[in-house]
Amino acid sequence: MGILSHLSILHLLGAALVFCQYEDYDFEDEYGGEPDHQPPYYFNPNIQVEVPRFPFPVECAKECFCPPAFPLSMYCDHRKLKTIPSIPSHVQQLYLQNNNIEAVPAGPFTNVTFIREINLSYNNIKFHMIDHGVFAKLSNLVQLHLQHNELEDFPFPLPSSLERLLLGFNKISRLPGNAMEGLPNMTMLDLCNNLLDDSVFKEKPFSNMKNLMQLNLCNNKLQTMPPDLPPSLRHLSLENNSISHIPENYFNRLPQIIALRMSHNNLQNIPHNTFNLSNLLELNLGHNKLKQVFYIPRSLQHLYIENNEIENINVTVMCPTLDPLNIKQLTYIRVDQNKLTSPISTYAFFCFPLIRTIYYGEQNVTASRPTQLRTPVFRRFLTPEEFQEAEDNHETLNQETEEDHEAEDSYFHPYYH
């Protein structure tokens, strides 16, 4: 019994080590800039579809590793593989990222029935090297990673079970109208860092995605706001495009928007009630060409309007009326790198009684050199712990470079849950 006990303890320790090593192995923050209120998404290996009982040790491709603690997962990443190895039928999570794979043939997936997640990111895969229908037959597939490849087209057809599709950092320039048909369960689609322009919207590719909650279109070639987006959308990322105008009433069709990021565009004027949205929490319009502020909805908590051309912040425009029974939730404003010559009127603290931080930073009042306002950061109503946290954040902010800001503003964390 003593020997058996020791063996049991060693087995548990081994399992714990494997778990620690692979728990968040594949879900790195590739794009930077994760807001505090958005925790990273972790695939839960405990949520597994019904599979037949199989004897131990389980089958595993010789090029890969199948940890005892997760017998339904196969790790083939970072191994300089040029081809996809044969996949045992019981595998549910397959990790093939960071290899030299160029093609996705049907052969290795012949007997695959229960797979739920495939990670093929950071390879050299091209659209014409993906066998037609290879993904469509995987009827339990929930999550597919194809970011950082050489895809020129949207990789369709796909299974109706798919919920999360990551295609960032490819060369996709078109979205055929039928490419996203039959995807009723899709909740997250990442198309950042591709070659998409306004012509991709002619066939209304997103209009039938009734459950889509997060759409990332940052770092493309868009000049107008994407039309016909599904009303289920909650997170929209449009940073680093060339959008110059938001049509009036544009967001009437998107009432559930929680977070909108449109930094690094060419916006100049915002219609007054553009953001009259009852659920909006975060609004990022930094690095545009705005000259005036706009109406702030009651729900908004974080507002980023840095690096614009604003000379005066008219609080009455932001807050036309006071309603003690429905106080506005704004807590943070970032207004550095504008053309302000004086701090925001104290009337702001009647309109926004929960405000804690206004970050003024440097202002571009003169062309020759930036000007520092007398109060670079205004804080109030902070507990000692909150004050220290704010100080730490401010010190970090002062040490960042412009490249850091661009990375921070990149787009929604691709694994937001």
N, C-alpha and C positions, 0 to 999 in steps of 0.2 A: 504493500500500500504506500509505503514511503516513497518508493521510486515513482509510482504512478502519480503521487501528489506533486513531486518535483517536476515531472514531465508536463503535468497540467499547468503548473505555474509558468514554465518556460513557454508553453504554447500561447498562453494568454499574453505574456510579455511580447512575444513575437508578433502577435496580432495587433497589439497596441502600437508597436513601432511601425508596422505597415500602415495602419490607419493614420498616424501622425504624418507619415511621409506623403500619402496620397490624398489626404482629405481635401485640400484645395489646390491640388497640383495643376489643374488645367484652367483654373478660373483666375488668371492674372488680370490686373487692370491694365490692358494694353493701350488704352487711350488717355489715361491720366484723368485728373480732375473729378474725383468722385465726391458728390455732396454728402455732408454728414448724415442727412436724413435718408440717404439711399444706400442701404446695406447691399453688399455684393450677393449675387445669386449663386447658390451652391446646389448642384444636382444632388438629390437625396438618394443614395444607393439603397436605402431601406424600402423605397417605394418601387417594388419590382412586380412585373406581371407574372402570372402563374406559369411556371415551367415544370416540366417533368422532373422527377427525382433522378439524380445522376450520381454515380459512384465517385468516391474520392480516391486518388487525386483527379481533379477535373482536367479535361483536355485543354491544352494551351499551345499556340504556335511557338515553334522553337525560337523565333526571333523576338519573342515578347515575354512579358512577365504577368502572371496571374496570381495576385496576392491571396494567400489563404483566407485572410479576413474578408475579402470581397471576391468570392469565386466566380461571380458573374461579370467581372470587369477584366479587360485585357489591355495591358499597357505596352504599346509598341512605339512610344514617342522618343525623339532624340536618339535615333539609332541609325541614321544615314540610310534608311531604307529607300529603295527605288521603286519597289512594287508593294502592293498590299498583300500580306500573307493570308493564307486560308483561315477563315474565321469559324470557330466551333459554333454549333447550333445554339448552345445555351447562353452565349455572351449577350449581355444587355448594354454594357458600356464599352465602347471601343475608342482608344486614344492613339491616334497616329500623327499627332502634330509634330512639327519641327523635323521633317524628314526631307527626302528628295523625290517624293512621289509625283509622277507626271500624269498618271491615268487612273481612272476608277472603272475597272472592268467588272462584268457581272460575275465572273467565275468565283472570286473569294466569298461572295455573298450568297452562293447557291443554296446553302442549307440554313441560312440565317433567318430565324423566325421571330425571335423575341427582342431584338435589339431596340433600345430606347434612345441611345445617345451615340453620335459619331463625331469625333473631332479630327478633322483633316486640315486644320489651319497650318499656316507656315509651311506650305509645300509649293509645288510648281504645276498645279493642275490647271489644264485648259478645258474650256467647255466641250470642244469636239473630242476630247479624250475621255469623256464620261459616257459610258455605255447608256444608250437610251433606256429609261425606265429602271435603272439600277436602284435608285432610291425609292421610286414609286411603289415597288413591291414590298417594301419594309413597313408593314401595316401597323407596327407599334412604335415607329420612330417619332420621338417627341422633340429632340434637339439636334440640330445639325450645324457644325462649325466648318465654314469654308473660307474664313477671312485670311488675308495675306496669301493669295494664290495668283493665278494668271487668267482668271475667268473673264471672257469677253462678253458673255451673255448670261442671263439668268438661268440657273441650272434646273430646268423643269423637264419632265413632270416630277412632282413630289407627292408623297403620301398625304392623305387627308388628315392623318393623325398629328402631323407636324404642328408644334406650338411656337418654337423659337428657331429662327434662321439667321445666321450671322454671315454676311457677305462683304464686310468692310475690307478696304485695301485690295481691290481687284481692279479690273479694267472694263467693268460693265457699262455699256453706253446705251442700251435699249432694254425696254421691258415690254415684251409682246403682250397683247391684251389677254391672251389665254394662259399666260405663264403662271398667274397666281389664282387661276380658277380651281375650285375644288379644295380650298384650304380653309375650311370653316373654323378650325381650331387655332389658327395662327394668332398669337398675342403679341409677338415681338419680331420685328424685322429690321435688321441693320444693313443699310446700304451706303454707309459713309465711305468717303475716300474712294469714289469711283468716277466715272466720266459721264454722269447723267446730266442732261439738259432739259429744257422745258418740253421738248418734243416727246418725251417719254409719257407725258400725261394725256396725249391725244386719245389713247385707247382706255383711259380711266382704269389703270391697273389695280388701284387699291379699293375701288368703290364697293366691291363685293366681300371684302374682308371684314365681316360683321363683328368679329371679336378682337380686332387689332387694337392693342392698348399703347404700344410704343413703336414709333417709326423714326428711324435715324437716317437723315438725308444730308448730313453735314459734309463739307468738303467735296462738293460736286460743282456743277456749272449752271445752277438754277438762277434765273433772273426774275421769276415771278413766284408767288405763293402757290404751292401745289393744290390743284382743285380736286373736288370730289373725294376728299378723305372721309373715312367712315366715322360716324358720330361717336363710336366707342372709344376713340383715341384719347389718351390721357397724357402722354409724353411725346412731344414733337421736337426734334432737333434739326435745325436748319443753319447751323453756324457755317461760316466760311463759304458762302455762296456770293451771288451778286444781286440779291433781291433789293429793290429800291422802293417798293410800295406794298402796303398791306391794304387790300380793298376794304371799304367800309362794310361792316356786317359780316366780314369773312368768318369770324368765329361763332356766328349764330348756329352754324352746322356742327360745331365742335364744343358742345356745352360742358363736356366732362374734362376738359384740359386742366391738368394739374401743374405741369411744368412746360415752359416754352423757352427755347434757347435759340436766339437769332443774332448772336454776336458776330462781328466781322462780316457785315453785309454793307449795303449802301443806302440804308433807310435814312430819309430826311424828315418826313412829316408823318406823324401818327394821328389818324382820325381820333377825335376826342374820346369816344366810347368804345374804341376798338377792343379793349381788354375788360369789358364789363362781363366778367365770367365769375360765376359763383364758387368755383372750385380751385381757381388758380392760386398756387402757393409760391411758385418761383418764376421770375421773369428776367431774362438776361438779354439786354439790348446793347451791351457794351460794344465799343469799336464800330460805331456807325457814324452818321452825320446828322444826328438829331440836334435841333436848335431849341426845342421846347419840350416841356413835360406833358403828361396826359393823365386821364382819369385813372385812379388806383382803386381796384375793387376791394371790397371789404376783406376777402379771404387772403389777399396777397401778404406774404411774410418776408420774402427776400427780393429786393429790386437792385439790378445791376445796370447802371447807365453810364459807366466810366468810358473815357475816350470818345466823347462826342463833342458837340460845339455849343453846349448849353451855357448861356450867359446868366440866366436868372431862373430859379426854380419857383414857379408860381404855385404856392401851396393851395390856393383856392381852386385852381384847375384840377389839382390832384384830389382835392377833397372839397367838393362844392357845398356840402351840408354836414352838420354834426348830428349824430343820432346816438345818444347815450345808451340806448338799448341794443344797438348794433355797432359796437366799436370796431374800428378797422384794426386788422391784425399785423400790420407792418412792423417788423422788428429791426430790419437791417437795410441800409441804403449805401450803395457805393457810387460816389460821384467824382472820383479823382480824374485828372486829365480832361477836364472840361474848361470853360472860360469863366468860372465863378470868381467874383471879386469879394464876396461876403458870404458868411454862413447862411444856411436856410433860416427863414423867419421862425421865431419861436412859436408862431401860430401852429406850426407843424405838430407840436407836442399836444395840442388840443385835438387835432384831427387824428393823430396817430399816438395815442397814449401808451402804447406798448413798445414804442421804438426804443432800442437800446444802443444802437451804433449807427453813426453816420461817418463814413470814411471819406474825408475830403482829399487827402493826399496832396499832390502838386496839381496846380491848375495852369493851363496854357493860355494865360492872359495876354502875354506878349509873344511875338514870333521869335524873339532872340533867346529867351530862357523861361523855363517854367517858374511859377510863383507858388510859394507855400502859404496857404491860408493860416491865420493865427491859430486856429484849432484844427489840426490835421485829422484828429479823430475825436468825435464827441460820443461819450458814453454816459448812461444814467441808469438808475435803478438796478445796479448789478450787485449780486452777493459777492463776498470776497473771492469765492471759488470762480464765479463767472468772470469777475474782473481779471483774475490771473489768466484764465483761459483766453480772454480777449487780448490781453497783453502778449501772450505767447503767439497768438495768431497774427497780431500786428507785427511783431518782430520777424516772424517768418515771411510775412508779406513784403516787408522792406528788403529782405535778402533775395527775393526772387528776381529773376531776369525777365525780359520780355518773352523769351522763349518759354519760360516756365508758365507765364500767363496764358500763352497760346495753348500749351499742353493742358493747362487746367481747364480752359474753356472748350476743350475739344468736342465732347458731346456726352450724352447720357452713358453711364456705365453700361457696357453691353450685356452685363449679367444682372441687371436690375431685376428684382423679383417683385 
